[in-house]
């Protein structure tokens, strides 16, 4: 399961940045989806989601 390590790092970095308590529930749901399926499409969606979160935080 090499694919899941960067995913957990992204999740932890989003939680550390205090992205929002309600958003953490969504992140947990996404993590469950990635753990259940671990498909490339879900990975791409999650990476786009995390990049958008980082861009919003910079603004």
C-alpha positions in Angstrom: 0.0 0.0 0.0 2.6 2.6 -1.1 -0.2 4.8 -2.5 -1.8 5.5 0.9 1.2 7.1 2.6 1.1 10.4 0.7 -2.7 10.4 1.2 -2.4 10.2 4.9 0.3 12.9 4.8 -2.0 15.2 2.9 -4.8 14.5 5.4 -2.6 15.2 8.4 -1.3 18.4 6.8 -4.8 19.6 6.1 -5.8 18.8 9.7 -2.7 20.5 11.1 -3.5 23.7 9.2 -6.9 23.9 10.9 -8.8 23.7 7.7 -12.1 23.6 9.6 -13.7 21.2 12.0 -16.6 20.4 9.6 -14.1 19.8 6.7 -12.3 17.2 8.8 -15.4 15.0 8.7 -15.3 15.2 4.9 -11.6 14.4 4.9 -12.4 11.3 7.0 -15.0 10.3 4.5 -12.5 10.7 1.6 -9.9 8.8 3.6 -12.5 5.9 4.0 -13.2 6.0 0.2 -9.5 5.9 -0.6 -8.9 3.1 1.9 -11.9 1.1 0.4 -11.1 1.6 -3.3 -7.6 3.2 -3.6 -8.3 4.0 -7.3 -6.4 6.5 -9.4 -9.6 8.5 -10.0 -10.2 9.0 -6.3 -6.6 9.9 -5.8 -6.8 12.6 -8.5 -10.0 14.1 -7.0 -8.4 14.1 -3.5 -5.2 15.8 -4.8 -7.2 18.4 -6.6 -9.2 19.0 -3.5 -6.1 19.4 -1.3 -4.5 21.7 -3.8 -7.6 23.9 -3.9 -7.6 24.0 -0.1 -4.0 25.1 0.0 -4.7 27.8 -2.6 -7.6 29.1 -0.6 -5.5 29.2 2.5 -2.8 31.4 0.7 -5.4 33.9 -0.4 
